[in-house]
Amino acid sequence: MTSAAIIKRIFAPAGYMGQVYARERGTTAAPMPIGNVLELELSHKEDVQKQPDMTALGGGTHAEMRRVTDVEIKMKLADLNVTNFARASLGTVHGVDAGTVANEAQKVTRGGLLRTAHIGPKNLTLRKGSTAGTATATDEQHSGVNKGALVPLLHLTAAPATNVSIRVGADEATATPLTAAGNYTVVAGGVQVAADAPGVVDGSVFWVNYTYATVGDLIAAAGNYEVRASGVYVLPDAVDLADDDDVKLSYEYGSYAIIEALTTKAKELELIFEGLNEADDGKPCIVEIWRASQGVASAIGLLADKGFASLPVTGAVLKDDTKSGVGVSKYYRVRKV
């Protein structure tokens, strides 16, 4: 079909689905998909000036002027990924890589939450008091170990570990012993791998056994506390914990992202809608918006009795003075079959 035939075509029912891509305006980065978009709409507002017809009885309009005042974009985002969440909350983002925490100080309130410094604590131990002692760690896993790396052990206090033995292998059941000589030394911070360790390949998995010094008595979770996503919930009738007890937490945590809301200005984006017309044989309709200023989300659904959360956002389509030429839009263009 020729372009002239496409332009003259009358039958064109529309029911679009497709991807929305975005990149920050002015960058050369590839536009990236923003996920499932449940609603996408462009709307126009205009100022209408009317001149009344005063030449005859009954009135009427003698002349009219219309000027577009605003072009707005509205989206309902189904994927609350970090990028969408940050743009919708005018937030800045930074990442926290996985790690360990030893002896994080907390004060107990029974029935309350001990909010840990990092989210998603796992392999957590809680100690109370100042009694000195020792404990053992068995097959503590450390992945992605490279030559020359310091492997921080989870349970260390100020003193280095003793009785250290290490096995190397991707699987705990088949890992093989690693000789200390020439491969590693035990230091205050954990295990220091030699830069030229002959028994270590970059990216190795270590299974470490060791004895470590402890301060305080180990408190069992059963009957005392629950480990939750944001920390440790102390049971109201905890057997071995009382209000104002000083305790220390040691735990591991995974990588996560932090979004600090309302800390930056709205981003100007270049948007591409890659529409496919389900009502007309999947014919493409590509809408390119040259300059859109996305506003803050009107609401961020966190809890609901049913259904999925979404991010409703609006923005303005602004004039892009880099576009020039006769008949070339400075706002957006549509290409369709």
C-alpha positions in Angstrom: 0.0 0.0 0.0 1.4 3.4 -0.9 1.6 6.3 1.5 -1.1 8.1 -0.4 -3.4 5.2 0.0 -2.7 5.1 3.8 -3.4 8.8 4.1 -6.8 8.3 2.3 -7.8 5.2 4.2 -11.1 5.6 6.1 -11.3 2.2 7.9 -9.1 2.7 11.0 -10.6 1.5 14.2 -8.1 1.8 17.1 -7.3 -0.3 20.1 -3.7 0.1 21.0 -1.3 -1.8 23.2 2.5 -1.5 23.3 5.6 -0.3 25.0 6.5 3.2 26.3 10.2 4.1 26.2 11.9 7.1 27.9 15.2 8.8 28.2 16.3 12.0 29.8 16.0 14.8 27.2 19.3 16.0 25.9 21.1 12.7 26.4 22.3 10.3 23.8 21.4 7.2 25.9 19.1 4.6 24.3 15.5 5.1 25.2 14.6 2.4 27.8 11.2 0.7 28.3 9.4 1.9 31.5 7.3 -1.2 32.0 3.6 -1.9 31.8 1.6 1.3 31.2 -2.1 0.8 31.8 -3.1 4.2 30.5 -1.4 6.8 28.2 -3.2 9.9 27.1 -2.4 13.2 25.4 -4.8 16.0 26.0 -5.1 19.6 24.6 -6.4 22.7 26.2 -7.2 25.8 24.2 -8.2 29.4 24.8 -11.2 30.3 22.7 -11.9 34.0 22.0 -15.3 34.7 20.4 -16.5 38.0 18.8 -20.3 38.4 19.0 -22.3 39.2 15.9 -24.0 42.5 16.6 -25.4 43.1 13.1 -28.6 41.2 13.5 -31.2 40.2 16.0 -30.7 36.9 17.7 -26.9 37.3 18.2 -24.4 34.6 17.1 -20.7 34.5 16.6 -19.1 36.8 14.1 -15.6 35.5 14.4 -13.5 33.1 16.6 -9.9 32.7 17.5 -8.5 29.5 19.0 -5.1 29.0 20.5 -3.7 25.9 22.2 -2.6 26.8 25.7 -1.5 23.4 27.1 -0.6 19.9 25.9 -0.7 17.4 28.8 0.3 13.8 29.1 -1.2 11.4 31.6 0.1 7.9 32.4 -0.9 5.2 34.8 2.2 3.1 35.5 1.8 -0.5 36.6 5.5 -1.2 37.3 6.7 0.5 40.4 10.4 -0.1 39.5 13.1 2.1 41.0 13.3 4.5 38.0 9.5 5.0 37.8 9.2 5.4 41.6 12.0 8.0 41.6 10.6 10.0 38.8 7.1 10.0 40.3 8.4 11.1 43.7 11.0 13.6 42.5 13.6 11.3 44.2 17.3 10.7 44.0 18.5 7.1 44.0 21.6 5.3 45.3 22.3 1.6 45.8 23.6 -0.3 48.9 25.5 -3.5 48.1 25.1 -6.6 50.2 27.2 -6.8 53.4 27.3 -7.8 57.0 26.7 -6.0 60.3 28.3 -6.9 63.6 27.1 -5.8 67.0 24.6 -3.2 66.0 23.5 -1.6 69.3 19.8 -1.5 70.1 17.6 -0.9 73.1 14.6 -3.2 73.7 11.0 -2.2 74.0 8.8 -5.2 74.3 6.1 -5.2 71.6 8.1 -2.8 69.5 10.4 -2.9 66.5 14.2 -2.8 66.6 14.7 -1.1 63.3 17.9 -2.3 61.8 20.3 -0.1 59.8 19.7 -2.3 56.7 16.6 -3.9 55.4 16.0 -7.6 55.0 18.3 -8.9 57.8 19.0 -12.6 57.7 21.1 -15.1 59.7 20.6 -12.7 62.6 21.9 -13.2 66.1 20.9 -11.2 69.2 23.0 -10.9 72.3 22.3 -9.3 75.7 24.7 -8.4 78.5 28.5 -8.1 78.7 29.6 -11.7 79.5 32.6 -12.6 77.5 32.7 -15.9 75.6 33.2 -17.7 72.3 31.1 -19.2 69.6 31.6 -21.0 66.4 30.5 -20.3 62.8 30.1 -23.2 60.4 30.3 -23.0 56.7 29.6 -19.2 56.5 29.2 -18.5 52.8 31.1 -15.7 51.0 30.5 -15.5 47.2 32.5 -13.7 44.5 35.8 -13.8 46.4 38.8 -12.5 44.3 42.5 -12.6 44.8 43.7 -9.8 47.1 40.2 -9.4 48.7 39.4 -9.0 52.3 36.6 -11.4 53.3 34.7 -9.8 56.2 33.4 -12.4 58.6 29.9 -11.9 60.0 30.4 -12.5 63.7 33.7 -10.7 64.4 34.1 -8.2 67.3 37.4 -6.4 67.8 39.4 -9.6 68.1 40.3 -11.7 65.0 38.8 -15.1 64.5 40.6 -18.3 65.6 40.5 -21.9 64.4 39.8 -20.7 60.8 39.4 -23.2 58.1 38.1 -22.5 54.6 36.7 -24.7 51.8 36.3 -23.5 48.2 33.6 -24.5 45.8 30.2 -23.5 44.4 28.4 -26.1 46.4 28.7 -26.6 50.1 28.6 -30.4 49.8 31.4 -30.7 47.3 33.7 -27.7 48.3 37.3 -28.7 48.9 39.7 -27.4 51.7 41.9 -24.4 51.0 45.4 -24.4 52.5 46.2 -21.3 54.5 49.8 -21.1 53.5 50.2 -18.9 50.4 46.5 -18.3 50.1 45.2 -16.3 53.0 45.9 -14.8 56.4 43.6 -14.2 59.3 43.4 -10.4 60.2 41.3 -8.3 62.5 38.7 -7.6 59.8 38.3 -11.2 58.7 40.3 -13.2 56.1 42.8 -11.5 53.8 43.2 -13.4 50.5 46.7 -13.2 49.1 47.0 -11.2 45.8 48.7 -14.2 44.2 46.8 -17.0 46.0 47.5 -20.1 44.0 44.4 -21.9 45.3 41.9 -19.1 44.6 40.2 -18.2 41.3 38.5 -14.8 41.0 34.8 -15.2 41.8 35.3 -18.1 44.1 32.8 -19.2 46.8 34.3 -19.6 50.3 32.8 -21.7 53.1 34.4 -20.5 56.3 34.5 -22.2 59.7 35.9 -20.2 62.7 35.7 -19.4 66.4 35.0 -15.8 67.4 34.8 -13.8 70.6 31.4 -12.9 71.9 30.1 -10.3 74.2 26.8 -11.1 75.9 24.5 -14.1 76.1 22.9 -15.4 72.9 19.1 -14.9 73.0 17.1 -17.5 71.1 14.5 -16.1 68.7 11.8 -18.6 69.9 9.7 -16.9 72.6 11.6 -13.6 72.3 11.6 -12.0 68.9 10.8 -12.3 65.2 13.1 -11.2 62.3 11.1 -9.0 59.9 11.9 -7.1 56.7 12.6 -3.8 58.6 14.2 -5.2 61.7 13.5 -7.3 64.8 10.0 -7.3 66.4 10.3 -8.0 70.1 7.4 -10.1 71.4 5.2 -8.4 74.0 5.7 -11.3 76.4 9.4 -12.0 75.5 10.8 -14.4 78.0 14.5 -13.4 78.0 14.2 -9.7 77.1 12.9 -6.7 79.2 12.2 -3.1 78.4 15.4 -1.0 78.1 17.7 -4.0 77.8 20.8 -3.2 75.7 21.3 -5.7 73.0 23.5 -6.2 70.0 22.5 -7.5 66.6 24.7 -9.2 64.0 23.3 -10.1 60.6 23.7 -10.2 56.9 21.8 -8.2 54.3 21.3 -8.2 50.6 21.7 -5.4 48.1 18.9 -2.8 47.8 18.1 0.6 46.4 17.2 3.8 48.3 14.9 6.5 46.9 15.1 9.8 48.8 11.7 11.4 47.8 11.2 15.1 47.0 15.0 15.8 46.7 15.2 16.9 43.1 13.3 18.7 40.3 11.1 17.1 37.7 13.0 15.4 34.9 12.4 16.4 31.3 12.0 13.3 29.2 11.8 12.2 25.6 9.0 9.6 25.2 8.2 7.1 22.5 5.0 5.1 22.4 5.3 2.0 20.3 1.7 1.3 19.7 0.3 -1.8 18.0 -3.4 -1.6 16.9 -5.2 -4.8 18.0 -8.3 -3.6 16.2 -6.6 -3.3 12.9 -4.2 -6.3 12.3 -1.6 -5.0 14.7 -0.6 -2.1 12.5 2.0 0.2 14.2 1.3 3.7 15.5 4.5 5.4 16.8 4.1 8.5 18.9 7.2 10.5 19.7 7.0 13.2 22.3 10.1 15.4 22.1 10.0 17.2 25.4 7.8 16.2 28.4 8.1 17.4 31.9 6.8 14.6 34.2 5.2 15.8 37.4 5.0 14.2 40.8 2.6 11.3 41.2 -0.9 12.4 42.4 -1.0 9.4 44.7 1.2 6.4 45.6 -0.8 3.4 46.6 0.9 1.4 49.3 -1.9 -0.6 50.9 -5.2 -1.6 49.4 -7.8 -4.2 50.2 -7.6 -5.7 46.7 -6.0 -5.2 43.4 -2.6 -3.9 42.3 -0.7 -0.7 43.1 -0.1 1.8 40.3 1.5 5.2 39.8 -0.7 7.8 38.2 1.4 10.6 36.8 0.8 13.7 34.6 3.1 16.1 32.8 3.3 18.8 30.3 4.4 18.5 26.7 6.7 21.4 26.1 8.0 23.2 23.0 11.3 21.8 21.6 13.1 24.5 19.8 15.6 22.1 18.3 12.9 20.9 15.9 12.7 23.2 12.8 11.3 23.2 9.3 8.1 23.8 7.5 5.4 21.5 8.9 7.7 20.0 11.6 6.1 19.8 15.0 8.0 21.2 18.0 5.8 19.1 20.3 5.1 15.6 19.1 4.6 13.5 15.9 2.6 10.5 15.0 3.6 7.9 12.5 1.1 5.2 11.6 0.3 2.6 8.9 
